[in-house]
Amino acid sequence: MCKVLVKTLGLSHEDWLSYRRQGLGGSDAGAICGLNPYSSPMNVYIDKTSDEISLKDNEAMRVGRDLEDYVAKRFMDASGLKVRRANAIFMNEKYPHLLANVDRMIIGENIGLECKTASPYSSGKYKDGELPAHYMMQCYHYMAVTGADAWYIAVLILGQEFKFARIDRDEEIIENLIKIETDFWNNHIIPRHIPEPDGSEAADGIINQYYNRANSEKSIPLQGFDESLERRSEISILMEKLELEKSKIEQEIKMYMQDAEIAMNDKYKITWKNAFMARLDSTKLKEEMPDIYNRFSKPSSSRRLLIRSA
């Protein structure tokens, strides 16, 4: 059912990224299912179809890699289980577009381990045994590729605590996930057909990046959007009413608190703290020190979408 696509021991990071693009990995699963708040089907599409291999990294990704071994050791201490590195990218033989680059495998069992790090601000996502949905999909994806009986998630909440949980194999979820990912691969990646937007910030970022320049000489007829635009207008009116109601509740709370910094009961804790910040007066700087303003000004361009009734 599962075979090794490539051994990763000694493989360069660039080559590793190149192999990952030959199929869908665990981190893609949640995005394709619309469950990842930080990514979208559009992000996955761009990653798999772009001619360029992005080597961009961020601090969270770096911390996750650097602490992976530590998280694995903490898991062994807490669970009593022993783990080993897989050192390979696996491929499902029946569905060769499904790949798995797993963190660890449990020695003596057909079970894997996913190591995670999280900021203290994300600790609520792991409260009372809960797990982020896109991490669960990642584990089900690995089970789909490897045929494993279960998967563990171990998470180090930086500076706070360590937790781990077991996700048992669920054939119905795995079958549905395979169908969703296979449809995505066959209907979008293979024919190079970009997915429909899903309203997420991630999708918005991709669209703005993909179509970042407007042709001032180009105009096209607007067709097929009347119903959607009418619905957008209704939503805008409803949002204004809801925002006004939300602000009214917040104002009532402020009136109740007066100069108190904290108000709390068994269900809620509200803080209304002093906040201080210094803001640069760019207009004044431009007037009084134009040379310095020009030296440190960074030109940028973006497109602004305006919708008006005819």
N, C-alpha and C positions, 0 to 999 in steps of 0.2 A: 504493500500500500504506500510505503514511504521510502524514498531513497535520498542519498546525499547528492545535492546539486554541485556543491563545491566545499572543500575543506577551507576553513577560515583562518587556521593557524598560520601566521606569517603573511596573510593576505593584506594588501594595502587598503587603507580606508577608501580610496577612490575606486579600486577594483571591487571592494565589498558593496559600495553603493551601486556600481554598475550591475552586479549580479542581482541585487535587490529589485532592480527595475525590470527584470525578466518576468516578474509575476507580482502577485499581491501578497503582502506580508501581514503579520499580526497587527501592526500599528495602523494599517490601512483599513482593517475590518470595521472598526467603530465609525470611521469617517464615512465609509461607503454606506453604512446603515443609518447615517444621520445622527449618531449618538455622541460624536466627539465635538465638544464645544470649541476646540482649537483648530479643527480642520474640517474639510467638507469633501464631497465627491469631486468637486472641481479641483481641489488641491491634489488629490490622488491622481486625477487625470493628467494634470500638468506635470507632476513628478514622473509619471510613467511614459509620457509621450514627448517631453522636451528633449531637444538634441543636446542640451548642456547638462552636465552633472554638477549639481550644486554642492559645494563643500562647506556651505555656511553652517556655523555652529552657534549655539547660545549657551549661556551659563548654566541653565537648567539641564541641558543635554550633557554638558561636560561633567557636572556634579553627578548626574545619574550614572555615567560610565565610570567615573573615578570611585564611586561608592558601591558599585555593583558587587564587588568581592566582599566588602564589609557586610552588606545586606545578606548575602548568601551565608556568611559565617554566623551572623545573628540568627538566621533561620535555622541553621543546624543546631545551635545552642538551645533555641526555644522549642524546637520540635523533636529533637533527638534523631532526626533523619540525616543521612549523609547525601551530599550532592556532588556532581561532577560537571565539568564544562562539556558542552557538546562539540564545540569547535567546528561547526558545519552549518551550512544553509540547507535545510531539508526541502524536498519537493514531493507533493502528492502525485503518485504515478498515474492515477486515474484522472486527476485534475492538475496537470503540470503548471497551470498558472497560479496555483496556490503554494506559497513558499512559507518557510518558518525559520527564523533566525532566533533560536531559543537561548535564554540565559543559562539555565542549568537543567539537568535531568536528575531525578532521585535515583540513587544507587539501589539496585535490587527490586525496583518497581517500575511499572510502565506509567510514570507520572513525571511532569515537568514542574519547573519553578520559574516564575517571572519576578524579577527584583525591581522595586520601584523606590524612588525618593519623592517626598512631597514637602512643600513648605508648610509652616504652621498655619498659614491662612487657609490651607486646603484640608485641615484636620476634620472639619465637619463632614466631608465626603466619605469618611471612614467611620463615622459614628455608629454605634450599635451594630457592628458587623457589616455595615453597608459597604459596597464597592462601586466606584465609578463605572457606569455602563460600558464605556468604550474599553476599559481595562478587562471587563468580563468578556466582551466580544473578542478581544485579543487572545484570551486564554482558550475560548471555544475554537477560534481559528487554529491555534496550535494543536488542539486535540483533533481537529478535522484533518490537518496535514499529517500528523505523526501517528494517529490512531491511539493516542494515550487514553488511559482510563480516567484521569483527573488532572487538574493543574492547580498548583499553589500560587498565590500572590503574596509576596512579602513586601511590606512597605515601611520605610523609615521616615517618620514625620520629624523633620530636622529640629533638633533641640527639644523634642517633646516625648515621643514614644515610638515603640516598634510594634507592628502588628503583622499577623499573617492569617490567611484564610484559604480554605480548600474549595475548589469548584469541581464538582463531580460531572462526569460526562453526561450530556443530555442529547440523545440522538435527534429529537425533534428540532431543537435549537440549531444543532450542527447541520442538519439537512437543509434547514431554511437559510442558514448563513452561506452554505456552499452554493445554493441556488442564487442568492442575491449577488454574491461575488462573481459567480460565473456569468450571470446576466450582465453585470457591469463590465466584465472583461470583454465579452463577445459583442456587446452593443455599444460600447464606448471606446475602450482602449484599442481593440483590433481595427474598427473602421475609422478611428480618429474622429469620433463624434463627441464633442464636449457635453457633459451632463447639464441638465436644467439647473438653474439656481435654486437654492433652498431657503433663501432669506437670512442665512447666517452671516456673521461678520467675516468669517473666513471666505465665504463665497464672494462677498462684496469686495474684499481685498484682491481676490484673483481677477474679478471683472475689471476693476480699476487699473490693475497692472497690465492686463491683457489688452485692453483698449484705452491706453493712457493718453492718446493724442486724438484730437478732433480735427477733421478736415473742414476748414471754414468754408470751402466751396461746395460742400456736399450736403444735400438735403434729400430726404426720402419720404414717401407717403406713409402715414401712420395707419396701419390696418390691423384689425383683429384685437385691439386693446380697449375698445370702448367699455365693455363690461368690467374689465379689470380696473380701469381708471375710475369708473363710477364706484366700485367697491373700495378703492383706495381713498376716495373722497369721504365715503361713509366712515371708514376706519379713522381717518384724520380727525373728523368731527368727534367721534367717540373717544379717541385718545385725548383730545383737548378737554372733554368733560371729565374723564377719569383723572387726568393730570391735575385739574382744578380741585377735584374731590380729594386727591392724595395730598395736595398742598394744604388744603383746609384742615385735614387731620393733623398734619405736621405743625401747622400754626397753633392749633388748639393745644397740642402737647407742649410747645414752647411757652405758651401763655401759662400753662399749668406749672411748668418747671421754674419759670422766672429766672433767678440767678443760680439755681441748682445745676451742678454738672452731671449728676447721675440720678436717674429714676428707675426703679426696678420692682418687680413682683415675681411671683413664681413662674410666670410664663415669658416675661420680656425684661430686657435690660436696655435702657436708652441712655446714651451719653450725648451731651451737648457741650463740647469742650472748646476752649479758646484755641484758635489756630492763627499762626503768624507766618507771613511769607513776604518776600521782597520781589517785586515784579519790575522788570526792565521797561522803562518808558522809551520805547523805540522811536516814537515821534520826536521826542525832545533830543534824544541822542543823535538822530539824523540831522536835526536843525543845528545843534551846537558842535557836534564832532562828526561831520560827514565822512571824513577820511577813515576814522575808526569804524563807523557804521558800515561803510563799503567793504572794509577789510574782513569783517566778521559776518557779513550778510551772505547767506547761502541761497542762491536762486532755486526755486522749485515751481513745478507746474502740476495742476490737477484739473479735472473736469467736474463741473458743477451741474447737477441735474435739476432743472426747474420744470414744473408741470403747472400749466394754467388752463383754465377753460377758454375755449375759442370765443 
